[in-house]
């Protein structure tokens, strides 16, 4: 960090040439990044549409100013059992619960860039819940640990925690996907997120001007 600050000071001292201009356009701090949280579920057609038309293209252009996280759960219900496990009822049935578990395991074990590629691959398939294995092969990650996690109590606990987070949203979730920007959302903001996520993130970004927001 000290080295970066020093270089910026030196560049400014020498008149702020083209190189400094590019740095201004591209470099923000972690604190400047826009926090984007995506609450979704694996067999939701609206979630699939959002990944394809909004999230993935925007991520490709603005990932350096986005602090992104995924919360796969949606409109499911989770009940702790006497054995310490959990029972889930998902909006689109048991297959969706399995897909959500796979994604919960990926969410808790993969770097965010890899999560984006993995989820984008799954959510653009015909039946996302059962494409974890194929997508892991397509993007070059190991499937066995994710499968083992998804079929274990550990994976169930991860999904349950996503349920707690989803239930804590205010206002309460009424539509999936729900997207929060810097921890907040309302009905108007959600409509914008679903149709114009790029403009929303650019408007929320307080760092140096970004070349893909101009």
Secondary structure, DSSP 8 states (H G I E B T S, - for coil): -HHHHHHHHHHHHTT--HHHHHHHHH---GGGSEEEEEEE-TT-HHHHHHIIIIIHHHHHHHGGGEEEEEEET-S-EEEE-TTS-EEEE-TT-HHHHHHHHHHHHHHTTS-HHHHHHHHHHHHTSTTGGG-HHHHHHHHT--SHHHHHHHTSHHHHHHHHHHHHHHHT-SS---SSSEEEETTB--HHHHHHHHHHHHHHHHHH--SS--TTT-
